[in-house]
Amino acid sequence: MNALAEPLDGHDADVATLRVRTVWISDLHLGTPGCQARALLDFLRSVECQTLYLVGDIIDGWQLRRAWYWPQAHNDVVQKLLRKARKGTRVIFVPGNHDEFARRYVSHNFGGVDVVEDCMHVTADGRRLWITHGDLFDGVIQCAKWLAYAGDAAYEFTLKVNRWFNHVRAKLGLPYWSLSRYLKHKVKRAVSYIDDFEVAVAREARKRGAHGVVCGHIHHAEMRDIDGVLYCNDGDWVESLTALVEHHDGRLEIIDRSAEALPQVATRPLSLPVAGPVLVPEPALREREPALLP
């Protein structure tokens, strides 16, 4: 039997406490110790939606190439996403730079998940939102990928320090706190980089005739107006623990679960890669796919 065919997390009858029209999540970084898989599972169990967008960096291929890490909780997240697709949720995957291997499967369907390069979402109140991971507007990724790899290694070291720090905080009865998130807000160059990225993405959304944009990539949840364009970043599930949701009236909201996060507990990774369904083209799904952009 395929290892992803049946759920292992034991929650077939999840109780939805948050019912919305659309959910956007990104930067899960499954396959890394920094992924907050348990908190993510709790969120996925609690939410019910018509459409779920996976806005890139869902599986961290960069880290997995360096060292295999795949604990059961990460497998459970994949199973939860596939089960949502089986039960009628429209699941759309927009690959990012860490899972760029999936870009070769654009217009294919993976276990009920539609893979697209980018797409346009229309909200309940008629606004057009362009959905993209955002790495194409990162100068480091596009012009100096070796520097991006070096930065990724440094970021992973910061997360290791952060996990140790939060174990100490937990023993003192203090809540979760993100060192990397703090540095992004305090280091002048990081603040400038984030602002430049947001402006560039919003400008491209305007060129495409969209009212707004939803992206990920920079692990910085934000929703603001940039020169008349609604910029939305759904954050991540490594340090921010955030998602973007659309309510049934079209209202958008950032959901922050960081206050509920517990320190990560070391787990033994699965010894072998988990085999998944083969990516198979399904032309019959074209009617339910979002419109691909030129």
C-alpha positions as CSV (number, residue, x, y, z in Angstrom):
1,M,0.0,0.0,0.0
2,N,1.2,3.5,-0.8
3,A,2.6,5.2,2.3
4,L,0.6,8.3,1.6
5,A,-2.7,6.5,0.8
6,E,-4.1,6.4,4.3
7,P,-3.9,9.0,7.1
8,L,-1.6,8.2,10.1
9,D,-2.5,11.2,12.3
10,G,-5.7,9.6,13.6
11,H,-7.9,12.6,13.0
12,D,-10.4,11.5,10.3
13,A,-13.2,13.5,11.9
14,D,-11.6,16.9,12.5
15,V,-13.8,19.5,14.1
16,A,-13.5,22.8,12.1
17,T,-13.6,25.8,14.3
18,L,-12.7,28.2,11.4
19,R,-14.8,28.1,8.3
20,V,-13.7,30.3,5.5
21,R,-13.8,30.6,1.8
22,T,-10.1,30.5,1.0
23,V,-6.8,29.7,2.8
24,W,-3.3,30.6,1.8
25,I,-0.2,29.0,3.4
26,S,3.4,28.9,2.3
27,D,6.9,28.3,3.4
28,L,6.2,25.2,5.4
29,H,9.7,23.9,4.7
30,L,8.8,20.2,5.3
31,G,12.0,18.2,5.5
32,T,13.7,20.6,7.9
33,P,13.9,20.6,11.7
34,G,12.6,24.1,11.8
35,C,9.2,23.2,10.3
36,Q,6.5,23.7,12.9
37,A,4.6,20.6,11.7
38,R,2.5,20.0,14.8
39,A,1.2,23.5,15.0
40,L,0.5,23.4,11.2
41,L,-1.4,20.1,11.7
42,D,-3.5,21.7,14.4
43,F,-4.3,24.6,12.1
44,L,-5.2,22.3,9.2
45,R,-7.5,20.2,11.4
46,S,-9.3,23.3,12.7
47,V,-9.9,25.0,9.3
48,E,-12.5,24.2,6.6
49,C,-12.3,26.0,3.3
50,Q,-13.4,25.8,-0.3
51,T,-9.9,26.5,-1.8
52,L,-6.5,26.0,-0.2
53,Y,-3.5,27.6,-1.9
54,L,0.0,26.2,-1.1
55,V,2.1,29.3,-2.1
56,G,5.6,27.7,-2.4
57,D,8.4,26.2,-0.3
58,I,6.1,23.5,0.9
59,I,8.9,20.8,0.8
60,D,12.4,22.1,1.3
61,G,14.4,20.4,-1.5
62,W,17.5,22.4,-0.7
63,Q,17.7,20.9,2.8
64,L,16.7,17.4,1.8
65,R,19.6,17.3,-0.8
66,R,22.0,18.1,2.0
67,A,20.6,15.7,4.6
68,W,17.5,13.6,4.7
69,Y,15.1,14.6,7.4
70,W,11.5,13.4,7.3
71,P,9.8,12.7,10.7
72,Q,6.3,11.3,10.9
73,A,4.7,14.7,11.6
74,H,5.9,15.9,8.2
75,N,4.4,12.8,6.6
76,D,1.1,13.6,8.5
77,V,1.0,17.1,7.0
78,V,1.3,15.7,3.5
79,Q,-1.5,13.2,4.2
80,K,-3.7,15.9,5.7
81,L,-3.3,18.1,2.6
82,L,-4.1,15.1,0.3
83,R,-7.1,14.1,2.4
84,K,-8.5,17.6,2.1
85,A,-8.2,17.4,-1.6
86,R,-10.0,14.0,-1.6
87,K,-12.8,15.4,0.5
88,G,-13.6,18.2,-1.9
89,T,-11.3,21.1,-1.0
90,R,-9.7,22.6,-4.1
91,V,-6.0,22.5,-3.4
92,I,-3.7,24.5,-5.6
93,F,0.1,24.4,-5.4
94,V,2.3,27.2,-6.6
95,P,5.9,26.0,-6.3
96,G,8.7,28.2,-4.8
97,N,12.4,28.2,-5.0
98,H,13.0,25.5,-2.4
99,D,10.6,23.2,-4.2
100,E,11.4,24.4,-7.7
101,F,11.6,20.8,-8.8
102,A,7.8,20.9,-8.9
103,R,7.8,23.6,-11.6
104,R,8.4,20.9,-14.2
105,Y,5.0,19.5,-13.4
106,V,3.0,22.7,-14.0
107,S,-0.5,21.9,-15.3
108,H,-0.3,18.4,-13.8
109,N,-2.3,17.0,-10.9
110,F,-0.7,15.4,-7.9
111,G,-3.0,13.3,-5.8
112,G,-5.8,15.8,-6.3
113,V,-3.5,18.9,-6.0
114,D,-3.3,21.1,-9.1
115,V,0.2,22.4,-9.8
116,V,0.4,25.9,-11.4
117,E,3.1,28.4,-12.1
118,D,1.0,31.2,-10.8
119,C,-2.7,32.1,-11.0
120,M,-5.4,34.7,-10.4
121,H,-7.9,34.3,-7.5
122,V,-11.2,36.2,-7.5
123,T,-12.5,37.1,-4.0
124,A,-16.1,36.9,-3.0
125,D,-16.4,40.7,-3.4
126,G,-14.9,40.6,-6.9
127,R,-11.2,41.6,-6.3
128,R,-8.5,39.9,-8.5
129,L,-5.5,38.7,-6.5
130,W,-2.4,37.4,-8.3
131,I,-0.9,34.3,-6.5
132,T,2.8,33.8,-6.7
133,H,5.5,32.6,-4.4
134,G,7.6,35.7,-5.0
135,D,11.2,34.3,-5.4
136,L,11.3,35.7,-9.0
137,F,11.4,39.2,-7.4
138,D,14.3,38.3,-5.1
139,G,17.6,39.6,-6.6
140,V,19.7,37.3,-4.6
141,I,17.8,34.2,-5.9
142,Q,17.9,35.4,-9.5
143,C,21.4,36.9,-9.7
144,A,23.5,35.0,-7.1
145,K,22.0,31.7,-6.2
146,W,25.2,30.6,-4.4
147,L,24.6,33.5,-2.0
148,A,21.1,32.3,-1.5
149,Y,22.4,28.9,-0.5
150,A,24.9,30.4,1.9
151,G,22.1,32.6,3.4
152,D,19.9,29.5,3.8
153,A,22.6,27.7,5.7
154,A,23.0,30.7,8.0
155,Y,19.3,30.9,8.5
156,E,19.2,27.2,9.4
157,F,21.9,27.9,12.1
158,T,19.8,30.8,13.5
159,L,16.8,28.4,13.7
160,K,18.9,25.9,15.6
161,V,19.9,28.5,18.1
162,N,16.3,29.6,18.3
163,R,15.1,26.0,19.1
164,W,17.6,25.8,22.0
165,F,16.6,29.2,23.3
166,N,12.9,28.3,23.3
167,H,13.5,25.1,25.2
168,V,15.0,27.3,27.9
169,R,12.1,29.7,27.7
170,A,9.6,26.9,28.0
171,K,11.2,25.6,31.2
172,L,10.9,29.2,32.6
173,G,7.2,29.2,31.6
174,L,7.7,31.8,28.8
175,P,6.0,31.7,25.4
176,Y,7.6,31.0,22.0
177,W,9.8,33.7,20.6
178,S,11.4,33.9,17.2
179,L,15.0,35.2,17.0
180,S,15.1,35.3,13.2
181,R,11.8,37.2,13.2
182,Y,13.2,39.7,15.7
183,L,16.3,40.2,13.5
184,K,14.2,40.9,10.4
185,H,12.4,43.7,12.2
186,K,15.6,45.2,13.8
187,V,18.4,44.9,11.2
188,K,18.2,47.9,8.9
189,R,19.4,45.9,5.8
190,A,16.8,43.2,6.3
191,V,14.0,45.8,6.8
192,S,15.1,47.5,3.5
193,Y,15.2,44.2,1.7
194,I,11.6,43.3,2.8
195,D,10.3,46.7,1.8
196,D,12.0,46.5,-1.7
197,F,10.6,43.0,-2.2
198,E,7.0,44.1,-1.3
199,V,7.1,47.1,-3.6
200,A,8.4,45.0,-6.5
201,V,5.8,42.3,-6.1
202,A,3.0,44.9,-5.8
203,R,4.2,46.7,-8.9
204,E,4.1,43.5,-11.0
205,A,0.6,42.7,-9.7
206,R,-0.5,46.1,-11.0
207,K,1.0,45.4,-14.4
208,R,-1.0,42.2,-14.5
209,G,-4.2,44.0,-13.9
210,A,-4.8,42.6,-10.4
211,H,-6.2,44.5,-7.4
212,G,-3.7,42.8,-5.2
213,V,-1.2,40.0,-4.7
214,V,-0.7,37.1,-2.3
215,C,2.8,35.7,-1.9
216,G,5.2,34.2,0.6
217,H,9.0,33.7,0.3
218,I,10.3,36.3,2.8
219,H,8.7,34.7,6.0
220,H,7.1,38.0,6.9
221,A,3.3,38.1,7.2
222,E,1.9,41.4,6.1
223,M,-1.2,42.9,4.6
224,R,-1.0,46.6,3.4
225,D,-1.8,48.9,0.6
226,I,1.2,49.8,-1.7
227,D,0.3,52.5,-4.2
228,G,-3.3,51.3,-4.5
229,V,-2.4,47.6,-4.7
230,L,-3.3,45.3,-1.8
231,Y,-0.1,43.4,-0.8
232,C,-0.6,40.2,1.2
233,N,2.1,37.9,2.5
234,D,0.9,34.8,4.3
235,G,4.1,34.4,6.3
236,D,5.4,30.9,7.1
237,W,5.3,27.9,9.4
238,V,8.8,28.1,10.6
239,E,8.9,31.3,12.6
240,S,5.8,33.3,12.0
241,L,3.2,30.5,12.1
242,T,0.7,32.5,10.0
243,A,-1.8,32.0,7.3
244,L,-4.0,34.3,5.2
245,V,-7.7,33.6,5.0
246,E,-10.6,34.9,3.0
247,H,-13.9,35.0,4.7
248,H,-17.2,34.3,2.8
249,D,-17.8,38.0,2.3
250,G,-14.4,38.5,0.7
251,R,-12.7,40.0,3.8
252,L,-9.1,39.0,4.2
253,E,-7.4,38.3,7.5
254,I,-4.0,37.1,8.7
255,I,-4.3,34.2,11.2
256,D,-1.4,34.1,13.7
257,R,-0.8,30.9,15.6
258,S,2.6,31.7,17.0
259,A,1.3,32.4,20.5
260,E,0.1,28.7,20.6
261,A,3.4,27.2,19.4
262,L,5.3,24.8,21.7
263,P,9.1,24.2,21.6
264,Q,10.0,21.6,19.0
265,V,10.7,18.1,20.3
266,A,13.5,16.1,18.5
267,T,12.0,13.3,16.5
268,R,13.5,10.4,14.6
269,P,13.2,10.9,10.9
270,L,11.7,8.2,8.7
271,S,14.7,6.1,7.5
272,L,13.5,6.0,3.8
273,P,11.9,8.6,1.6
274,V,8.1,8.3,1.5
275,A,6.8,7.2,-1.9
276,G,4.0,9.3,-3.2
277,P,1.5,9.1,-6.0
278,V,3.0,9.6,-9.5
279,L,2.3,13.0,-11.1
280,V,-0.2,12.3,-13.9
281,P,-1.7,14.8,-16.3
282,E,-5.5,15.0,-16.0
283,P,-6.9,17.1,-18.8
284,A,-10.4,16.6,-17.4
285,L,-9.4,18.8,-14.5
286,R,-9.0,21.9,-16.7
287,E,-12.5,23.1,-15.9
288,R,-11.7,23.3,-12.2
289,E,-8.1,24.7,-12.5
290,P,-7.5,28.4,-11.9
291,A,-6.7,30.4,-15.0
292,L,-3.0,30.3,-15.8
293,L,-1.4,33.6,-16.4
294,P,0.7,34.5,-19.5
